């Protein structure tokens, strides 16, 4: 074959380049083999040498504007460090429908945090095993999660997703972000800061205020509402459990002595709560739109200023409750109360230390470059990055005192509480739903600023202190009882296989509750007993005994594992 002189020299140059690359590769290999235990050589250095890379991310847990990570301050820093950006998409509409569409098509975003729909993705084999990727590309992530790796591993020996909240020690929250009966502060001030403990006292207070002020800011006063939309229905069905003095163990409560799990859906405690809602509905105090409102409509009522009370988990309602704080309307803010049925019941609203294993973020089979994604995960898991996504930038979003302890100035607190600013900076996008630690950093600082004593005290304004002083508190969670140790907690984090008997039980029970609860609450009081009897009969048609046996085994195995450590 004829080769021109020009092409000959081009080929010769190409051959020399390939030879040089091969020699360079051999030398690199030799260097690496001589220091195979140097974890610092993996991850970031590989990523920094790579071409620009973008992967897609879908979040099924929260609603935020869709965005590319580089549009945030934190994301821009990640791009500079890793040459990686993330196209982040957040759920709108029904989660199960969206995930079902993905499964049917077999096409997924590269990374998914699917909330409760995680079982559907596992069943569809949509997540890839992460074990080898973690070993090769994520030494920092592995170190962060080391105490929890066994709990993260499925029966087939694989890790398919990374849960959030790998605690390194425990610091209780200063402000309630878990379950509570919330009441507008204006109600408490109106009646001279009464101490209320029981459900009857709580609704008596709401009734008295609503009678005195049937309108707020020109709109009808809403006495009480409930969140029932989509997967968030547990904010209604869980309540009897809390009123009886149990923490959020899902659909069961657990005997502290026998460790036997038992459903409460058909118990007297559930009847008492629903009958109370029926009673306040007859008095015009219950929000009759509660069973048809979506999540955004529910949040709008909380932020409207005309809602007096509701039960919810702080993390689920804070986005609406914080509107009043940002507006400076501090008496329209809500105070969380540890309401129980009777005065002799000790509340257990504060979660004990726990690691939730049935939620997390995973890499899907659609990802073209899972190695780069795992390097990104590893970068987020580094302690210095965790400080960035939780605390921000020293001198801008926090300061450090002479003892090395972090704090925020009043101006920094105001800035970092603003939701628009939080989105622009990236806190709203990166502080959860990614690999995440918790508790205490190695230098003694709290992982979360809201748990740092110096920050907490600075966040309180004059109205906050008015209520703290009135109730003899230093922080708002001091009104709640300390959590008791429960090594099995929470039972709802048990891995339940898609299509298994427990999974079918839960779905059928929720279907029954969605059918009967609106009728039990909104019916004429004279009809309540008959509807309740029909409801209990339907529940008892299910395999209650089998479901309880499943969770009793979960509890006892976790207790045994804990005691064996």
N, C-alpha and C positions, 0 to 999 in steps of 0.2 A: 504494500500500500504506500502511495506517495504522501510524504509529509513536507510541507513548506518549511523554509528556514524559520519564518516567524513563528509558526505553530510549534516547531521543534523547541525553540527556546521557551515558549510558554509552557510546554509540557515539562521541560527540564526544571523550570522554576517551580512548577506545581509539585514535581517529585521531591525536590529539595525541601519545600515547605512541609510536605507530608512526613518526610523523614525527621525533620526537626520536631514536629508535633509528637511523633511517636516516641522520640527520645525524651522529650519533656514529660510525656505521659508516664514513661517508665520511671523517670526520676521521682515524679510526684508519688507514684505508687510506692516506691521504696521509702520515701519520707513518711508516708502515712502508716506503713506497716511497722515502722520503728517506734510509733507513738500511738498505738491503737487505743490506748486508754484515755486519750486527751479529748474529753467530750466537747471542749470549747471549740474544736476544729470542725464540728458538724453544724448543720443548721444555717446560721446567719451568713458564714463566709461563702457557703455554696450559693445561697440566694443572692448575695451581693454581686456575684460574678455573672448572674443569669440575665437574660433579656427581660424587658418589662413584661409583667405578668398580671393578668386580671382573672379572678374567678368570681362566680356568681354565688350568692348566699340568700337563702329564703328563711325568714323568721315567722313561725306560726304562733308565737306567743303574745306579741304586742303590736301596737299600731304606731308606726313612725313614718315620716315621709321617705319614700324610696330615694336612694342617694348612692353616689359612688364615694367610697371612703376618702378619696383625696380631697373631697369638698369639706372635710372636717379637719381641724387642727391636728388631732391625733392621727387620723388617717394619712394626712400629708407627711407626717413624721415617719409613719410606717413605710410609705412609698420611698422616701429618701433612704431609709435604712435597708429595706428589703427589695426595692424595685417592684413591689407588689401592691395592687389595689383590689378593692372588693366592690362589686356591684351588689348593693344590699336592697332586698325587697321585703316588704312587710305585709302581713296578712290583711286582707279586706274580705268581707263576706264570710261564708261558712268554711271553717278549717277542713273538716272532713271531706267536703266536696272538692276543695282544692287539692288535697293530698290524693283523693281518689282519682282525680283527673291525671295527676302525675303518674300514679301507679298504672292506670289503664294504658297510658301512652308509652310507658317505660322510659320516658325522658324526664330528667330531674335537674334542678340547679346543682351546681358542683357541691355545695354544702347546704345542709338543711338543719334547722333547729325546729322540730315539728311539734313540740309540746306533747299533748296527749295522743296525737296521731302517730307516735313513734312506733307503736306495735304494727300498724298497717305497713309502714316502710320496712320493718324487720321481716314481716311475713312475706313481703314482695322481694326480699333480698336486695333492697335498694342501697343499703350501706355496705361499704367494703370493710373487711377486717383491718384494724389499725395496728395490730401488735407489732409487725415488722417495721412499719413506718415510724412508730413511736421509738422503737429500739434504735433505728438508724438515724432519724432526723430530729428527735425531740427529747434530748437528755434533760432539759429543764422542765418540760412538761411531766416527764416520768418522775423526776424528783418531787415535784409538787404533789403528784397524785400517788406517790409510792404507798402510803398507808391504805389506799383505797383500791389498788389495782385488782385485788382478788374480788372485791365487791362489784367491780366494773366488768368482770369477765363472765361471759355467758357459758352455758353448759357445754357448748362445743369448743370451749377454750379460747374464743375470740372476743376482742373488745371492738364494738361496732360504733360507739359514740362516746364523747367525753362529757360527763355530767358537769354541772356548775357547782361551785361551793365546796371545794376541797379544803375544809377548815384546818388551820394550823393553830389550834387553841380556840378559846371561846371568850367573847365579850358580849354581854347582853345588849340589846338595842336600847337607846335612850328614848326614842319615840316609837310608838307602836307601828310596826309594818306588817303585823300578823293579824289574827282575827280579833274583832272587838265589836261591841255595840257602840256605834258612833252617835253622838248627840251634838247638836249645834250649841256652841258656847253661849250664845245669847239666851238659850233656854235655862242653862245653869245660872247665869248671872241674874236673870229675871227673878228666880226663886232663891236667891242668896246662897248659891253654891251648895245645894243639898248633897248629902252622901246617899247615893242610891246603889243598891246591891242586887235586888231581885228584878225579875222581868215585870212583875206587876208595878213596882215602883217606877221603873223606866217608862212604861206606857202611861202611867198616871200623870207623870210630869209632862210628857208630850201632849196628852189630852188637855191638861190645864193650860198650857201655853197656846195651843191651837184655838181653844175657846176664847182666850183673851185677845189673840191676834189671828183672826181668820184670813187675813191677807198680809203678805209681806211684799213690800215694794210694789204694791198695786196688783199682785197676782195671788191666786188662791194658795193658801198654805197647804203643804203636803206633810202629813204627820209622819208617815213611815213608808219606805219602799223596799224592794228586794230585787236582787240581781238574779235573773233566771235564764239569760240568753246563752244558747249554744253550750259549749263545754263548761261554761262558768256556772252552770246550774247548781253546782256543789255549794255555792254561796248561800243557797236557800236550804238545801237538804242536809248540810253539815251542822246547822245551827243547834238542833236539839242535843247533839253530842257535846257542844261547848257549854250549853246551859246546865248540863248534868255534871260538869266538872272534868271533862276529858279534853285532851288536845286533839289536833286535827290528824287522826289516824285513818281518815277516809270514811268508808262505809261501815266500819266496825269500831267498837270500843273494846279495850283489852283490860281484863282483870289484873291488877297489880300483883296479886299473890299467886293465882293459878296460871296466869298467862293465857287464859282462854279468850278467844276473840268471839264477839257476838255482834250481830247486826242490831241497829237501833231503829231501823226504818219502820218497824211495826210495834215499837215499844210505847209505853205510856208517855215517855218524854217527848216523842215526836207528836203524839196526840196533843199534849199540853201546849206545845208551841203553835201548832197549826190552829188549835182552838182559840188561842189568844189572838192570832192574826185574824181569824174569823170574827172575833169580838170587836177588834178595833176597826175592821172593815164595816161592820154594822153601824159603827159610830161615825163613819165617814173619814177615818184617819188613815186608812190604808190606800196606797196608790193603786188604783184599779187598772192602770196601764202596765203594772209590773210584769205581768205574764206575757205581754206582747212586745214590750220595748226591747230594742237591741242594746248592745253595750254602749254605743255612743249616746243614745237617748238617755240611758241610765246615768252616764257621767254628766250629761247636760243638766239633769235634775239636781245632782249634788252641787254643781258649780252655780246653779241658779240663785242660791241663797234662800229659797223658800221651802227647802226640805229640812225637817227637824231631826230625823233619825233614820238609821239603817244599820244592818249588819253587813260587814264585808271584811276582807283581808286588806290591810293597809296598802300592800304592794299593788293591789288591783284597783284601788280607788284613789290613790294619792294624786294621780295626775289631775283629777277633778278637784280634790280637796285643796290642792296647792294653788288653785286659781284665786281663792279668797286671800291667801297669804300674799300672793304677788300683787293683788289689787289693794293691799293694805286694809282689807275689811276683816280684821282679826276676830271680831265677835261672831262673824259668819263661819269661821273655821269650826272644825269638829274636834271633840275630845273623845278618845276611845275609853270605854268603860268595861270592866270585867263582870258583866251581868250573868247571874246564875238563877236557877229556879228558886232556890231557898237559901236563907242566910247561912245555914250550916254546911253549905257546899263550898269547897275551896276551888277557886277557878284555876284553870290550866290553859290559859290563852297563849302564853309565851311558849314558843317551841323549845324543847330541849335540844342540845346539840345533835345534829343528824347529818347524814349524807344521803341525798336522794339519788337513787341509781336508775330510775326509769324515765328520766328526762335527760336530754343532752343534745350535743351538736355533733353531726357525723358527716363524713365524706361519702358521696354517692358514686354509683357505678358510672355516672355520666362524666365524672371529672377526668380530664385528660392528663392532668399533672398533679396527682395526689401528693407527690413529694414536696412540691412547692407549697401546697396548702398546709401540709404538716409542719413545714418550716415556719409558716406564718403562725400556726397554733403554738409552736414552741416559743416563738418570740413573745407572744402575748403572755405565756406562762412564766416568763422570766420575772424575778421579783422586781427588778427596776421598771419593767413594763407594767406590771400589776400596780405599782405605785403611780405610774403615769395615768392609767385608765381609771384609777380610783381617786387619786389626789391631784393629778395634773402636773403643773410645772412650778418648781420652787421659785418664789419671788413674784409669781403671777397669780397662781391659784392657791398657794399655801406658803407658810413660812416655817422656819425651823428654829427652836429656841436653843439656849446654850447647852441643854442636856440632850439635844438631838431629837426632841419630841416635836411632832408636827402640830401646827395650829393654823387657823385662818383668821384674818382680820374681819371686822364687820363688813367692810366693803367686799372682800372676797367671798364671804358667805352670801351676801345679797346677789352677787354676780353668779355664783355657782348654783344658786337655787332657781334662777330664771330658766324656764324650759327652752326658750328659743336659743339662749346662749349655750345651754347644755348640748343641744343638738349641733350647733355650729362648732363647738369645741370638740365634740365627739363622745362626751361622757354618756349621753343617752344611747349611743350606738355600741359602745364597747365595754361598759362596766358590768354587763351581764350577758348571758346567751352566747358566750365564748368560753374557752377554758378559763377557769376562775378559782382563785383561792378564797380564803376568808379567815377571820379570827385575828391573829396577831402576826405582824412581820417579824423578821429575825432581829430587828433593832428595837422591838418593843412597841412600835406604833400600831394602832388599830388598822386593820385592812381597809375598813370603811370609815371615812371621815365622820359619819353620823354616829359612830360609836366611840370616837375620841373625846374624852371628857372636856378638854379645852375647847374643842369645836362646839360641842353640844351646848355648853353654857353661853357661848357667844351667839349661838343661833336664837336664843330666847329673847324676845322683845318684851316690852312692858306688859302687854296683855298676856303673854305666855306666863310671865312671873306672877301676874295677878292670880291666875288659876293655880299655878304651882303652890303659891303661898296659901291660897284658900284651902287647898287639900293637903297641905303639909308635905309636899313632894319636892325633890330636887330635879327629877326627870319624870316625864309623863308615863314611863313604863313602871315606875315604882308603885303605881296604884294596882298593878297586877301581881299575883302570887308568883313566887319563883317556880320554874319548871322542875318537876320531879324527874329523876333519871329513868329513862326508858330506852334500853339498849336496842330495842327493835324498831324504834321510831324512825320514820313514819311507816306504818304498814302499807299505805297506798303506794309506796315505792317498790313493792314486790314486782318482779317481772312476771307478767301474766301473758301467756301465749295467746296470739290471735286465734279465735275460734275455740279456745278451751272453755271448760265448764264455768270457771270463775268469770271469764270475760263475757260469756253469754248471760250469766246471772246479772252482772252489773248493767249490761245494756237493757235487759228486760226489766230490771228493777227501776232504772231511770225512766223507761218508757211508761211504766205504771205510775210513777210519781209525777211525771209531766202531764199525765192524763188526770190524775186525781187531785193533785195539790191545788190547782186553780179552783176546782169545785169545792174543795174543803175550805179554802180561804174566802171565796167570794159568794158562797151560797148563803141562804137564809140560815141563821143560827139553829132554827128548828130542824133543819135537814142535816146538820153536821154529823150526828151520831150514826145515821143510816149510811151516809157516804163513807164514814170512817170504817164501819164494819165491812162494807164492800171492798174498800181498799186493803184492809188487813187480809181478807180472804184471798184477794188476788196475789198479794205478796207471799202468802203461805203456800200458794200453788207452785212457787219456785223451789229449787233445791237449796233451801236455807241451810240445812245441816251440812251439806257438802261444801258450801261457800265458807261457812264458819270454820269447818275442819281445815280447809286450805290455809286460811289466815292464821289459825292457831298453830299450824305447823311452821308457817313463816316466822311467827313470833318466837316460838320455842327454839327453832334452829338459830335465829339471830342471838337469842339469849345464851345459848350454848356456845356459840362462836365467841361472844363477848367474854364470857366467863373463862373460856379456854385460852384467852390471850395472856 
